Amino acid sequence: MKSLISHALRAAPSAPVGWNQAGAALVIGRHNWGIAGAILALGAVVISTAIAGDESATSGRVPVLIEELSAEAQAELNAVATAQIEDLLDPMKNGSWGKVLNAGNYGDGHAEDMAKFYAANATLLPTVSAGLWTAGAMVKGACPAEPEKRIANYFKCKFLPGKPQLLSVDAKHVVLLGSSYIARDGQVFREKDFASYQGLYTFQVDDGKGGRKAVKARFTFVYETPAEEGKRWSPEHTKIVMHHSSAEPEGKKACRGDVNNDGKVNYLDIIEVLSNWQLLCPIP
């Protein structure tokens, strides 16, 4: 029988595995697992690479074999995945979201390249643009005042006009969310892996007055990737299914009218407001 997907990159010696006499459960060492229980337990174990024994003996059953990972082996696999996920945003890594953002020319092609990082069912909650932005076709020609809320339109009409550059990514935190499985021809296959990535990033954008300014923001990405060696967590095969970005709160001001935060409320605060009147803030 053809093997299932290989996920045991490095595993501790597996416990004895086989079907019980009734053929209705999986036996791992001295433990007797029902089929549902075996599948639910896959968070702590991985699917083996091979199916042994007579194919007719498992006809009509889900032939899932299990290998148990030691805590050390699981931690090592998690560390590798975490590093790969962090690379997906890193502006120094080829093919990453940050690298493509920084290398573009801020035109229509650049917006389309950024939109390609997002899955067909992706959502984007940007910092300053109202509403929920989803995948879809990009507007042709000049941007209207209120473009259709498509992710490609957000990059073309709202974000890229400020010529953003991703400077740094800090306070990183990755959570491996688990996997999805599909059944095909009596076998169970691991289909996709999922993870979330939270942290802080800093951009440099036009300030609307001929200069540049640094903007700090918080981010959350949720990714999906094929559970297949050579594709898992690679930039070209991993997609963003949810992206949420919000401005990093500033420290508490001395008082409500102190716009420039100098500890006083006077004409300088009025000048600061007037000099930024109707300024668009292209924060991601």
Secondary structure, DSSP 8 states (H G I E B T S, - for coil): --------SS------EEE-TTSSEEEETTEEEEHHHHHHGGGTEEE-S---S-GGGGTTS----EEE--HHHHHHHHHHHHHHHHHTT-TTSTT-HHHHHHHS-SSHHHHHHHHTTEEEEEEEE-SSS-S-EE------SS--SS--SBHHHIIIIIIGGG--EEEEEEEEEEEEEEEEEEEETTEEEEEEEEEEEEEEEEEEEE-SSSSEEEEEEEEEEEEEEESSTTTTT-TTT-EEEEEEEEE------SSTT-TT-SS--SHHHHHHHHHTTT------
